[in-house]
């Protein structure tokens, strides 16, 4: 089904938190949603940069300090959000690192896995109670085409090892974890009858700040050529994320990306994923490992809350229908 930015409905009255919202795809997402009336919250490590970005947005925009490389910072950010807002309509897990200068997080995890996956896993778990009873609420997790190059299987030793500055595989594994997390989260939300759905999206190939990190020397010429040939403007790259966040025809568990030229061009559509991303067993194993490593365990709502949601289910405003959009299958996709 065709979709464009013009299809984004008004967002007045909605509160949207975007990690990494001070630049790149996160800022483009915030800009589009703020222009349609959303109250945007930019969660970012550099507060000064975040405030400059917020001041440039239309409408109301706030800033929360969040360093995903520190679980203490994640908890502090979640506490601040809980104090300031009574609910969240959309959480966009967007921030990420690629070839970071520091190979490990503050908590000793390999940087890609620790920032891109574990930080978002913890943040989502700490904020989910603000979303469960909000009709039409969504958790959008930004994955990547790079998930296809990642080997499957996660363990505690692997989470704390590896050269985070120069490993393409480490980045791919973190993006695989993002996609697996999004799918397992959806399964759990559906099981409890929550009013929230989990959706994943990838931007295709975009010349964002991720490419300006400490990339391996041998990769730099290749990345420059690829970006010149295939990368698209950040505003276009944000479209799959925006559709995932605002189009309630997109059901929980969906994965969106550009529909043409090996998922690097075109309007956002449901796309396929690599084999490792589809294993329910591995999704559950990753979830258990993530709870162990972060100390964040997703509590289930009480029986009374579940029954109240079931009674109100017929009156949900704009909630997903539960149907599936036709999935785009690019040549060679799984």
N, C-alpha and C positions, 0 to 999 in steps of 0.2 A: 504494500500500500504506500503510495507516494506521501512524502512529508517534506515540509520546508520550514524555515524559521517563521514564516507567516502563520503557521499552524499553531504556534505556541499560544495557549489561551492566557487570559489575564491571570495574574498571580497575586492580586490584591488580597491582603489578609494572610498570606502564606509566609512562613519563616523558613529560610533555606540556609543551611550551613555548608560551606564549601572549604575543604582543606586545600591549602595551596592557592587560595583565592586572590593573592596579590599579584599574580603574573600568569602568563601563558594561557593554557586552556581553562584553568580555574577562573582567571579574571574575565575571559571571554564569556564563560558560563554565567558568572555573576552579573556582567554587564547586560546580557540579554534578559535575564530574569528580573533584574532591577528595573529595566526599561518597561517591563510589563507589570510593575507594581509590587514585586516581592520585597520583603524585608530580608536583606542578605546579610549573612554573618561570614566574614572572611577569617578563617582560622589559619594563621601563618606564623612562621618562626620569627620573621623580621617585622616587628610591630610598626616601626616607622614606615616601612614600605607599604604595609597593609593599610595604614591610615591614609597615605597618599592615594592609594588605589580606591579606598572607600570614598574619599572626598570627591573623586572624579566620577562616581557612579550617580545615575539618576535615582532619586528616592532614598529611602532610609537604608543605611549600611553601617554595620558595626564591625569591630575587630576583636578577635580573641587570640591571645598568644598560644601557639601550639608548636612544640618541637616533637615530631614523631619519632625522633631518635632517642627520646627519653620517656620511659613509662611514667615517671613522676610528672613530667610536663603534660602528658596525656591526661592523667588523672586530675591535675589542676585545671586544665582547660575544660574538661567535662564538668567539674564542680562549678566553674564560672558560668558555663552555659546553663546548667540546671538552676543556678541562682537567678539568672537574668531572664530566662524564658520559660514559660509554662508548658511549651510544647515545641516540637519540630515537625514541619511538613515534609521536608526533604533534607537528607544528608548526602552530600556528594563526596565520596572518598576519592579525591583527585590527586593530592600531593604525592610526589615521588622523587626518587633519586636514580641517577644512572651514572656509573663510574664515579662515585663520590670521592673526595680527597681523603676522607677518613674511612678506613675499611670496616670499622665496628661502631655500633651504637654505644650509648652511655651504659647500657645494660649488658654489653658484651656480645650482642648478636651481629652476625654478618650484616652489613649496612643495608643492602638492598632488601633482604628478607625482613630485617628489623623495622625499617622505615616504611617500606611499601606495603607490607602485609601486617606484621604484628602490631604496629602502631595503630593502623586502621581497625584491626580486629578489636583491640582494646577500646578504642574510642567509640566504636559502634555499640559494643556491649554496655558501655557506661552511659550511653545516651538513649538506648532503645526504649526505655520506659517513657521517654518524652514523645515517642512516635506511635507506640502500639495501639493507642486508642484514638489516633487521629485518622479519620477516613481519608483514603487516597494517599496516605503518606508513603514515601519511597526511600529506600537506601540504594544509591547508585554508586557502584564501584567501578573505577576506571582500570581496565585491563590493557592488553596490548597484543599486537600481532606476534610479539616476541614470545608469547606463552607457548607457541608451537615448537620452539627450538629447545625447550627446557626438558630435562629428564624428569621422570616422575619420582615420587617417593620423598618424604620429608621425615627427618628425625632430629632429635635434640642436638646431637653432635654436629650435624650439617648446618643447623641454624647458627652455630657459634664458630664455624670455620669458613675458610675460603678467602681469597684476595678480593675484597669488595671493590677495589679501585679498577681492576682490569678484567674482570670476568664477565663476558657477555652472557654466559650461562647463568650466572648469579642473578642478573637482571631478569632474564627470561623466567627463572624459577620463581622470582617474587611476583611476576605478572601471572604466572600459572596459579600461584597461591591466591592472588586476588580473585581470579575467575572461579576457582574451586570454593573459596569462602562465600562468594555471592550466591552460588547454587545451594550450598549447604544451609546458608542462612534462610533462603527462600523455603527450603523443605521444612525447616523448624518453624518458621512463621506460619506456614500453611497448616502444619500439624496442630498448632495452638489456636488457630482461628483468629490470628491477629489482623488488624486493619492495615498493616504495613506489608509492602512487598519489597523484594530485593531484585534488582536488575543490574546487569553489567553492560559496559559499553567500551569500545576502543576507538581512538580517533583516526586510525589509519597511520599515515606518516606525516608528522608536522615538525617544522623547525622551531621547537620550543627550547627553553633554557636547559632542558635535560641534556641536549647535545653539546653544551658548552662546558661540561664537566671534564674530569681528568680521563679522557678516553684513551685507550691503548694507542700507541703511535701507529701501529699497522692498520688500525681501523679508521683513522682520521681521513685519509684520502677517499676511502670507500664511502664513508658517511657523507662527506661533502658532495660527492658525485650523486649519491642516492637522494640527498636532500634537494639538490638542484633539479633532479629529474622528476621526483615523485612528491616531494613535500608540498602541502597546500597551506594557505593562510590559517592562522590559529582560529579565526572566527569560524571558518568552515570546519576545521578539525573538532570544534566543540559541538557540532551538530548532533552526533550520536549521543553525547552526554545530555544535551538539552532535550532530545526526544525521550530518552530514558527517564528523565526527571519530570516531564510534563505531559506526555501522551499516555493517557490511561487506557488506550487500546493495547498498549504493550503490557503483556501479563508478567507476573512475577516469574523469575527464572530465565527470562529472555536475555539474549546477548546481542547487542547492536553494534554495527560498524558500517563503514562506507560500502556501497553495493557494487562498485565497479573496479576494474583494473587491480585484481588481487586484493580487494578491500583497502585500496589507497585513495579512491576517488568516488564521487557520487553521493547521493542522498543516503541517510542512515536507514538501514534495514536489518532485520534479524539475520545473523550470520552463523556459520558453523564454528567449531572449535576443535582443537587437537584432541587426540584420543586420551591423553593423560588427564585432561580437564573433565572428562565425562565419567570417571570412575567414582561411583557413590561410596564405595569402600574407602578410597583414598581421600575423598572429601571429608569423611567422618574422622579418619585418622589425623588429617591435618587440623581439624577442629579441636580434637582432644589435645593434640600437641600445643596448639595455640593457647588453649586455656591453661595448660600446665606452665608454659613459658611466660605468659603475661600475668597470671593470677586472676584474670577476669573470667568469670563464669556467667553465662547468660541465664538469668533466672526466668522461670516460667511464671505467667500471671496466675493469680489465685483462681479457684473454681468460680467464685462469684464474678470476677472480672470476665472470665471466658463466657459465662452464661449471659452476662450483660451485653457483650459484643455480639453473641449469636442472636439475641433478641433485636439488636439494633441493626443487624446486617442488612435487612431488606431496605433500610433507609439510608444506606451509605451514599454519600454525594460524590459522584465521579470516580468511584472505586473501580479497580480492574474487573473485567468481565470474566477472567479466567480462561478465555479462549486463546488460541495461539495464532499469531500472525504467520503468514507463509515465510519460511526460512529461505534466505538467499544462500545459494551454494556456489561460490566461485569455483572456477576450474581447479581441481586438485584439493579442494577443501574436504575435511572430514565431515 
